[in-house]
Amino acid sequence: MSLTTILIIILILILLGVIPAWPHSRAWGYGPSGIVGVILVVLLILVLLGRV
């Protein structure tokens, strides 16, 4: 598998993990989704620069 495929799989798993649908994650607030947003921005910049 290429690096891009691995990054996409990890990103999808992270996105599923931050959805506050389960009782254990309801009290987490905006922290996990903010981290995912930062990861998305970094990946978008890397894709636009052609590094990934």
PDB file of N, CA, C and O in Angstrom:
ATOM      1  N   MET A   1       0.837  -1.185   0.000  1.00  0.00           N
ATOM      2  CA  MET A   1       0.000   0.000   0.000  1.00  0.00           C
ATOM      3  C   MET A   1       0.880   1.247   0.000  1.00  0.00           C
ATOM      4  O   MET A   1       1.977   1.264   0.559  1.00  0.00           O
ATOM      5  N   SER A   2       0.374   2.260  -0.630  1.00  0.00           N
ATOM      6  CA  SER A   2       1.126   3.511  -0.674  1.00  0.00           C
ATOM      7  C   SER A   2       0.853   4.334   0.583  1.00  0.00           C
ATOM      8  O   SER A   2      -0.076   4.045   1.337  1.00  0.00           O
ATOM      9  N   LEU A   3       1.658   5.342   0.792  1.00  0.00           N
ATOM     10  CA  LEU A   3       1.521   6.211   1.955  1.00  0.00           C
ATOM     11  C   LEU A   3       0.185   6.940   1.947  1.00  0.00           C
ATOM     12  O   LEU A   3      -0.420   7.135   3.001  1.00  0.00           O
ATOM     13  N   THR A   4      -0.276   7.340   0.780  1.00  0.00           N
ATOM     14  CA  THR A   4      -1.545   8.050   0.676  1.00  0.00           C
ATOM     15  C   THR A   4      -2.700   7.169   1.117  1.00  0.00           C
ATOM     16  O   THR A   4      -3.595   7.635   1.821  1.00  0.00           O
ATOM     17  N   THR A   5      -2.697   5.915   0.719  1.00  0.00           N
ATOM     18  CA  THR A   5      -3.767   4.994   1.107  1.00  0.00           C
ATOM     19  C   THR A   5      -3.775   4.782   2.615  1.00  0.00           C
ATOM     20  O   THR A   5      -4.839   4.753   3.233  1.00  0.00           O
ATOM     21  N   ILE A   6      -2.609   4.633   3.202  1.00  0.00           N
ATOM     22  CA  ILE A   6      -2.528   4.454   4.648  1.00  0.00           C
ATOM     23  C   ILE A   6      -3.021   5.692   5.377  1.00  0.00           C
ATOM     24  O   ILE A   6      -3.727   5.577   6.379  1.00  0.00           O
ATOM     25  N   LEU A   7      -2.661   6.878   4.891  1.00  0.00           N
ATOM     26  CA  LEU A   7      -3.127   8.120   5.512  1.00  0.00           C
ATOM     27  C   LEU A   7      -4.637   8.266   5.412  1.00  0.00           C
ATOM     28  O   LEU A   7      -5.274   8.723   6.361  1.00  0.00           O
ATOM     29  N   ILE A   8      -5.214   7.890   4.293  1.00  0.00           N
ATOM     30  CA  ILE A   8      -6.667   7.984   4.127  1.00  0.00           C
ATOM     31  C   ILE A   8      -7.369   7.027   5.080  1.00  0.00           C
ATOM     32  O   ILE A   8      -8.379   7.394   5.681  1.00  0.00           O
ATOM     33  N   ILE A   9      -6.864   5.818   5.229  1.00  0.00           N
ATOM     34  CA  ILE A   9      -7.472   4.849   6.139  1.00  0.00           C
ATOM     35  C   ILE A   9      -7.395   5.340   7.580  1.00  0.00           C
ATOM     36  O   ILE A   9      -8.374   5.248   8.321  1.00  0.00           O
ATOM     37  N   ILE A  10      -6.240   5.861   7.979  1.00  0.00           N
ATOM     38  CA  ILE A  10      -6.086   6.381   9.335  1.00  0.00           C
ATOM     39  C   ILE A  10      -7.007   7.566   9.560  1.00  0.00           C
ATOM     40  O   ILE A  10      -7.614   7.674  10.625  1.00  0.00           O
ATOM     41  N   LEU A  11      -7.125   8.451   8.590  1.00  0.00           N
ATOM     42  CA  LEU A  11      -7.981   9.615   8.717  1.00  0.00           C
ATOM     43  C   LEU A  11      -9.440   9.211   8.862  1.00  0.00           C
ATOM     44  O   LEU A  11     -10.162   9.805   9.663  1.00  0.00           O
ATOM     45  N   ILE A  12      -9.890   8.218   8.107  1.00  0.00           N
ATOM     46  CA  ILE A  12     -11.270   7.742   8.216  1.00  0.00           C
ATOM     47  C   ILE A  12     -11.514   7.150   9.602  1.00  0.00           C
ATOM     48  O   ILE A  12     -12.569   7.385  10.191  1.00  0.00           O
ATOM     49  N   LEU A  13     -10.569   6.397  10.127  1.00  0.00           N
ATOM     50  CA  LEU A  13     -10.719   5.835  11.468  1.00  0.00           C
ATOM     51  C   LEU A  13     -10.766   6.926  12.530  1.00  0.00           C
ATOM     52  O   LEU A  13     -11.533   6.833  13.488  1.00  0.00           O
ATOM     53  N   ILE A  14      -9.943   7.964  12.360  1.00  0.00           N
ATOM     54  CA  ILE A  14      -9.969   9.076  13.311  1.00  0.00           C
ATOM     55  C   ILE A  14     -11.300   9.815  13.240  1.00  0.00           C
ATOM     56  O   ILE A  14     -11.865  10.183  14.270  1.00  0.00           O
ATOM     57  N   LEU A  15     -11.799  10.032  12.024  1.00  0.00           N
ATOM     58  CA  LEU A  15     -13.084  10.716  11.872  1.00  0.00           C
ATOM     59  C   LEU A  15     -14.213   9.930  12.522  1.00  0.00           C
ATOM     60  O   LEU A  15     -15.105  10.521  13.131  1.00  0.00           O
ATOM     61  N   LEU A  16     -14.188   8.618  12.404  1.00  0.00           N
ATOM     62  CA  LEU A  16     -15.202   7.800  13.063  1.00  0.00           C
ATOM     63  C   LEU A  16     -15.052   7.836  14.578  1.00  0.00           C
ATOM     64  O   LEU A  16     -16.044   7.745  15.301  1.00  0.00           O
ATOM     65  N   GLY A  17     -13.840   7.964  15.056  1.00  0.00           N
ATOM     66  CA  GLY A  17     -13.598   7.975  16.493  1.00  0.00           C
ATOM     67  C   GLY A  17     -14.006   9.256  17.193  1.00  0.00           C
ATOM     68  O   GLY A  17     -14.262   9.236  18.397  1.00  0.00           O
ATOM     69  N   VAL A  18     -14.074  10.372  16.476  1.00  0.00           N
ATOM     70  CA  VAL A  18     -14.401  11.641  17.136  1.00  0.00           C
ATOM     71  C   VAL A  18     -15.881  11.978  17.076  1.00  0.00           C
ATOM     72  O   VAL A  18     -16.304  12.990  17.634  1.00  0.00           O
ATOM     73  N   ILE A  19     -16.670  11.157  16.415  1.00  0.00           N
ATOM     74  CA  ILE A  19     -18.113  11.408  16.386  1.00  0.00           C
ATOM     75  C   ILE A  19     -18.671  11.144  17.782  1.00  0.00           C
ATOM     76  O   ILE A  19     -18.535  10.035  18.299  1.00  0.00           O
ATOM     77  N   PRO A  20     -19.297  12.150  18.399  1.00  0.00           N
ATOM     78  CA  PRO A  20     -19.777  11.969  19.782  1.00  0.00           C
ATOM     79  C   PRO A  20     -21.085  11.182  19.848  1.00  0.00           C
ATOM     80  O   PRO A  20     -22.081  11.673  20.379  1.00  0.00           O
ATOM     81  N   ALA A  21     -21.083   9.980  19.318  1.00  0.00           N
ATOM     82  CA  ALA A  21     -22.298   9.169  19.308  1.00  0.00           C
ATOM     83  C   ALA A  21     -22.291   8.127  20.423  1.00  0.00           C
ATOM     84  O   ALA A  21     -23.329   7.543  20.732  1.00  0.00           O
ATOM     85  N   TRP A  22     -21.136   7.894  21.023  1.00  0.00           N
ATOM     86  CA  TRP A  22     -21.041   6.884  22.068  1.00  0.00           C
ATOM     87  C   TRP A  22     -20.924   7.572  23.412  1.00  0.00           C
ATOM     88  O   TRP A  22     -20.341   8.652  23.508  1.00  0.00           O
ATOM     89  N   PRO A  23     -21.472   6.959  24.451  1.00  0.00           N
ATOM     90  CA  PRO A  23     -21.487   7.610  25.779  1.00  0.00           C
ATOM     91  C   PRO A  23     -20.090   7.989  26.295  1.00  0.00           C
ATOM     92  O   PRO A  23     -19.949   9.003  26.979  1.00  0.00           O
ATOM     93  N   HIS A  24     -19.082   7.211  25.985  1.00  0.00           N
ATOM     94  CA  HIS A  24     -17.749   7.511  26.515  1.00  0.00           C
ATOM     95  C   HIS A  24     -17.115   8.737  25.864  1.00  0.00           C
ATOM     96  O   HIS A  24     -16.150   9.280  26.402  1.00  0.00           O
ATOM     97  N   SER A  25     -17.629   9.186  24.724  1.00  0.00           N
ATOM     98  CA  SER A  25     -17.001  10.314  24.043  1.00  0.00           C
ATOM     99  C   SER A  25     -17.852  11.582  24.036  1.00  0.00           C
ATOM    100  O   SER A  25     -17.461  12.575  23.424  1.00  0.00           O
ATOM    101  N   ARG A  26     -18.982  11.568  24.690  1.00  0.00           N
ATOM    102  CA  ARG A  26     -19.852  12.752  24.684  1.00  0.00           C
ATOM    103  C   ARG A  26     -19.246  13.928  25.447  1.00  0.00           C
ATOM    104  O   ARG A  26     -19.484  15.079  25.081  1.00  0.00           O
ATOM    105  N   ALA A  27     -18.481  13.670  26.480  1.00  0.00           N
ATOM    106  CA  ALA A  27     -17.944  14.743  27.321  1.00  0.00           C
ATOM    107  C   ALA A  27     -16.613  15.287  26.800  1.00  0.00           C
ATOM    108  O   ALA A  27     -16.028  16.163  27.437  1.00  0.00           O
ATOM    109  N   TRP A  28     -16.128  14.804  25.685  1.00  0.00           N
ATOM    110  CA  TRP A  28     -14.829  15.233  25.187  1.00  0.00           C
ATOM    111  C   TRP A  28     -14.865  16.644  24.605  1.00  0.00           C
ATOM    112  O   TRP A  28     -13.830  17.307  24.546  1.00  0.00           O
ATOM    113  N   GLY A  29     -16.019  17.108  24.180  1.00  0.00           N
ATOM    114  CA  GLY A  29     -16.140  18.447  23.622  1.00  0.00           C
ATOM    115  C   GLY A  29     -15.551  18.556  22.228  1.00  0.00           C
ATOM    116  O   GLY A  29     -15.630  17.619  21.433  1.00  0.00           O
ATOM    117  N   TYR A  30     -14.954  19.719  21.935  1.00  0.00           N
ATOM    118  CA  TYR A  30     -14.438  19.995  20.592  1.00  0.00           C
ATOM    119  C   TYR A  30     -12.988  19.572  20.398  1.00  0.00           C
ATOM    120  O   TYR A  30     -12.449  19.748  19.305  1.00  0.00           O
ATOM    121  N   GLY A  31     -12.351  19.031  21.400  1.00  0.00           N
ATOM    122  CA  GLY A  31     -10.942  18.666  21.314  1.00  0.00           C
ATOM    123  C   GLY A  31     -10.613  17.711  20.184  1.00  0.00           C
ATOM    124  O   GLY A  31      -9.787  18.038  19.331  1.00  0.00           O
ATOM    125  N   PRO A  32     -11.234  16.540  20.151  1.00  0.00           N
ATOM    126  CA  PRO A  32     -10.898  15.584  19.086  1.00  0.00           C
ATOM    127  C   PRO A  32     -11.211  16.095  17.681  1.00  0.00           C
ATOM    128  O   PRO A  32     -10.433  15.867  16.755  1.00  0.00           O
ATOM    129  N   SER A  33     -12.335  16.779  17.515  1.00  0.00           N
ATOM    130  CA  SER A  33     -12.658  17.275  16.176  1.00  0.00           C
ATOM    131  C   SER A  33     -11.727  18.412  15.773  1.00  0.00           C
ATOM    132  O   SER A  33     -11.461  18.595  14.585  1.00  0.00           O
ATOM    133  N   GLY A  34     -11.227  19.177  16.740  1.00  0.00           N
ATOM    134  CA  GLY A  34     -10.244  20.219  16.431  1.00  0.00           C
ATOM    135  C   GLY A  34      -8.925  19.626  15.970  1.00  0.00           C
ATOM    136  O   GLY A  34      -8.280  20.145  15.058  1.00  0.00           O
ATOM    137  N   ILE A  35      -8.530  18.529  16.611  1.00  0.00           N
ATOM    138  CA  ILE A  35      -7.300  17.848  16.215  1.00  0.00           C
ATOM    139  C   ILE A  35      -7.441  17.276  14.818  1.00  0.00           C
ATOM    140  O   ILE A  35      -6.515  17.362  14.011  1.00  0.00           O
ATOM    141  N   VAL A  36      -8.602  16.688  14.528  1.00  0.00           N
ATOM    142  CA  VAL A  36      -8.848  16.145  13.189  1.00  0.00           C
ATOM    143  C   VAL A  36      -8.841  17.264  12.156  1.00  0.00           C
ATOM    144  O   VAL A  36      -8.353  17.068  11.042  1.00  0.00           O
ATOM    145  N   GLY A  37      -9.373  18.433  12.505  1.00  0.00           N
ATOM    146  CA  GLY A  37      -9.349  19.569  11.594  1.00  0.00           C
ATOM    147  C   GLY A  37      -7.931  20.011  11.273  1.00  0.00           C
ATOM    148  O   GLY A  37      -7.621  20.327  10.125  1.00  0.00           O
ATOM    149  N   VAL A  38      -7.078  20.032  12.276  1.00  0.00           N
ATOM    150  CA  VAL A  38      -5.676  20.397  12.055  1.00  0.00           C
ATOM    151  C   VAL A  38      -4.991  19.367  11.154  1.00  0.00           C
ATOM    152  O   VAL A  38      -4.230  19.728  10.257  1.00  0.00           O
ATOM    153  N   ILE A  39      -5.266  18.082  11.399  1.00  0.00           N
ATOM    154  CA  ILE A  39      -4.691  17.031  10.557  1.00  0.00           C
ATOM    155  C   ILE A  39      -5.166  17.178   9.114  1.00  0.00           C
ATOM    156  O   ILE A  39      -4.381  17.017   8.180  1.00  0.00           O
ATOM    157  N   LEU A  40      -6.448  17.484   8.931  1.00  0.00           N
ATOM    158  CA  LEU A  40      -6.975  17.681   7.580  1.00  0.00           C
ATOM    159  C   LEU A  40      -6.308  18.851   6.874  1.00  0.00           C
ATOM    160  O   LEU A  40      -5.983  18.758   5.690  1.00  0.00           O
ATOM    161  N   VAL A  41      -6.100  19.955   7.593  1.00  0.00           N
ATOM    162  CA  VAL A  41      -5.454  21.117   6.990  1.00  0.00           C
ATOM    163  C   VAL A  41      -4.016  20.791   6.597  1.00  0.00           C
ATOM    164  O   VAL A  41      -3.570  21.159   5.510  1.00  0.00           O
ATOM    165  N   VAL A  42      -3.291  20.104   7.473  1.00  0.00           N
ATOM    166  CA  VAL A  42      -1.902  19.735   7.167  1.00  0.00           C
ATOM    167  C   VAL A  42      -1.856  18.812   5.951  1.00  0.00           C
ATOM    168  O   VAL A  42      -1.028  19.002   5.060  1.00  0.00           O
ATOM    169  N   LEU A  43      -2.743  17.812   5.908  1.00  0.00           N
ATOM    170  CA  LEU A  43      -2.777  16.912   4.760  1.00  0.00           C
ATOM    171  C   LEU A  43      -3.146  17.637   3.475  1.00  0.00           C
ATOM    172  O   LEU A  43      -2.591  17.343   2.416  1.00  0.00           O
ATOM    173  N   LEU A  44      -4.072  18.577   3.557  1.00  0.00           N
ATOM    174  CA  LEU A  44      -4.459  19.360   2.376  1.00  0.00           C
ATOM    175  C   LEU A  44      -3.282  20.180   1.872  1.00  0.00           C
ATOM    176  O   LEU A  44      -3.052  20.249   0.665  1.00  0.00           O
ATOM    177  N   ILE A  45      -2.540  20.799   2.768  1.00  0.00           N
ATOM    178  CA  ILE A  45      -1.364  21.569   2.357  1.00  0.00           C
ATOM    179  C   ILE A  45      -0.319  20.659   1.721  1.00  0.00           C
ATOM    180  O   ILE A  45       0.280  21.013   0.706  1.00  0.00           O
ATOM    181  N   LEU A  46      -0.097  19.481   2.320  1.00  0.00           N
ATOM    182  CA  LEU A  46       0.878  18.553   1.751  1.00  0.00           C
ATOM    183  C   LEU A  46       0.459  18.066   0.368  1.00  0.00           C
ATOM    184  O   LEU A  46       1.297  17.912  -0.520  1.00  0.00           O
ATOM    185  N   VAL A  47      -0.834  17.826   0.186  1.00  0.00           N
ATOM    186  CA  VAL A  47      -1.311  17.391  -1.131  1.00  0.00           C
ATOM    187  C   VAL A  47      -1.152  18.504  -2.157  1.00  0.00           C
ATOM    188  O   VAL A  47      -0.748  18.257  -3.293  1.00  0.00           O
ATOM    189  N   LEU A  48      -1.472  19.738  -1.751  1.00  0.00           N
ATOM    190  CA  LEU A  48      -1.344  20.853  -2.681  1.00  0.00           C
ATOM    191  C   LEU A  48       0.120  21.132  -3.042  1.00  0.00           C
ATOM    192  O   LEU A  48       0.407  21.582  -4.152  1.00  0.00           O
ATOM    193  N   LEU A  49       1.029  20.871  -2.129  1.00  0.00           N
ATOM    194  CA  LEU A  49       2.447  21.069  -2.411  1.00  0.00           C
ATOM    195  C   LEU A  49       3.068  19.887  -3.138  1.00  0.00           C
ATOM    196  O   LEU A  49       4.206  19.962  -3.600  1.00  0.00           O
ATOM    197  N   GLY A  50       2.316  18.793  -3.238  1.00  0.00           N
ATOM    198  CA  GLY A  50       2.805  17.620  -3.948  1.00  0.00           C
ATOM    199  C   GLY A  50       3.732  16.744  -3.112  1.00  0.00           C
ATOM    200  O   GLY A  50       4.499  15.957  -3.666  1.00  0.00           O
ATOM    201  N   ARG A  51       3.675  16.866  -1.810  1.00  0.00           N
ATOM    202  CA  ARG A  51       4.551  16.080  -0.945  1.00  0.00           C
ATOM    203  C   ARG A  51       3.976  14.705  -0.635  1.00  0.00           C
ATOM    204  O   ARG A  51       4.719  13.797  -0.262  1.00  0.00           O
ATOM    205  N   VAL A  52       2.674  14.538  -0.783  1.00  0.00           N
ATOM    206  CA  VAL A  52       2.030  13.245  -0.480  1.00  0.00           C
ATOM    207  C   VAL A  52       1.564  12.624  -1.773  1.00  0.00           C
ATOM    208  O   VAL A  52       0.994  11.533  -1.763  1.00  0.00           O
TER     209      VAL A  52
END
